[in-house]
Amino acid sequence: MSNTERIEADIAELLEIALIASRNNMPEEAEAILLAVDKLIPDHTETSIVRAMTLVNNGEHDEAVRLLKTLAESDELDNHKVKAFLGLALHMKGETIASREVLRELMENDRDELARTFAEKILDLAPANN
């Protein structure tokens, strides 16, 4: 394993720990981990996604959606994963129609199989009448 691969694996583990902290009602600890990752890799998309999910877990849906929308609109990113998480954040916020629009577009236009599968699973959770 190269040094770069080792660093990437370590970052992935840190992000997973941040998610675990977030899910266990430890938002300050999660944010501390995310700030450390920000110092190592500024503007890291995965860190922003985890930060958004931490916000969702903390009930801060508006801020999570705002963060993910900003990322999704960036021309610099391959943003299929961001859009999938935006759909999830909108769903968790209760904006089912907006969530379904984002996820349907992702399913119809994205070549990333993982993002399409994720979108399909979220769509299965969301009732069509909201």
C-alpha positions in Angstrom: 0.0 0.0 0.0 1.4 3.4 -1.0 1.6 6.3 1.4 -1.2 8.1 -0.5 -3.4 5.0 -0.3 -2.7 4.7 3.4 -3.7 8.4 4.0 -6.9 7.9 2.0 -7.7 4.8 4.1 -7.0 6.7 7.3 -9.2 9.6 6.2 -12.0 7.2 5.3 -11.8 5.7 8.8 -11.9 9.1 10.4 -15.0 10.1 8.4 -16.6 6.8 9.5 -15.8 7.6 13.1 -17.3 11.1 12.7 -20.5 9.5 11.4 -20.6 7.1 14.3 -20.2 10.0 16.7 -22.9 11.9 15.0 -25.3 9.0 15.1 -24.6 8.6 18.8 -25.6 12.1 19.7 -22.0 13.4 19.8 -22.1 16.3 17.3 -19.2 18.3 18.9 -16.9 15.3 18.7 -18.0 14.6 15.1 -17.3 18.2 14.1 -13.9 18.1 15.8 -12.9 15.1 13.7 -14.2 16.8 10.5 -12.2 19.9 11.3 -9.1 17.8 11.6 -9.8 16.2 8.2 -10.4 19.7 6.8 -6.9 20.6 7.9 -5.4 17.5 6.2 -7.4 17.8 3.0 -9.2 21.2 2.5 -12.3 21.2 0.4 -12.7 17.4 0.6 -16.1 16.4 -0.8 -16.4 13.4 1.4 -15.9 15.5 4.5 -18.6 17.9 3.4 -21.0 15.0 2.8 -20.3 13.6 6.3 -20.7 17.1 7.7 -24.1 17.4 6.0 -25.2 14.0 7.4 -24.0 15.1 10.9 -26.2 18.1 10.5 -29.1 15.9 9.5 -28.5 13.7 12.5 -28.5 16.8 14.7 -31.8 18.0 13.2 -30.2 20.8 11.3 -31.9 19.9 8.0 -31.9 23.4 6.4 -28.1 23.8 6.9 -27.5 20.3 5.6 -29.5 20.9 2.4 -27.8 24.3 1.9 -24.4 22.7 2.1 -25.3 19.9 -0.2 -27.0 22.2 -2.7 -23.8 24.3 -2.8 -21.7 21.3 -3.5 -24.1 19.9 -6.1 -24.0 23.1 -8.1 -20.2 23.1 -8.3 -18.9 22.5 -11.8 -15.6 21.2 -10.4 -17.1 18.0 -8.8 -18.2 14.7 -10.1 -21.3 15.3 -7.9 -23.4 12.1 -8.3 -22.7 11.1 -4.7 -23.5 14.7 -3.5 -26.8 14.6 -5.3 -27.7 11.3 -3.8 -27.1 12.6 -0.3 -28.9 15.8 -1.2 -31.9 13.7 -2.0 -31.6 11.9 1.3 -31.3 15.2 3.2 -34.3 16.6 1.5 -36.2 13.4 2.4 -35.2 13.6 6.0 -36.2 17.3 6.0 -39.7 16.2 4.9 -39.4 17.7 1.4 -40.4 14.5 -0.4 -41.3 16.1 -3.7 -38.0 17.9 -4.0 -36.2 14.8 -2.8 -37.9 12.6 -5.5 -37.0 15.2 -8.2 -33.3 15.1 -7.3 -33.3 11.3 -7.0 -35.2 10.6 -10.2 -32.9 12.9 -12.2 -29.9 11.0 -10.7 -31.4 7.7 -11.6 -32.2 8.8 -15.2 -29.0 10.7 -16.0 -26.2 9.3 -13.9 -23.9 6.5 -15.0 -22.7 5.9 -11.5 -24.3 2.6 -10.5 -23.8 3.1 -6.8 -25.4 6.5 -6.8 -28.3 5.2 -8.9 -28.8 2.3 -6.5 -28.7 4.6 -3.5 -31.2 6.9 -5.1 -33.5 4.0 -5.9 -33.4 2.8 -2.2 -34.3 6.3 -1.0 -37.1 6.6 -3.5 -38.5 3.3 -2.1 -38.6 4.9 1.3 -40.4 8.1 0.3 -44.1 8.0 -0.3 -45.0 9.5 -3.7 -47.9 11.6 -2.4 -45.9 14.2 -0.4 
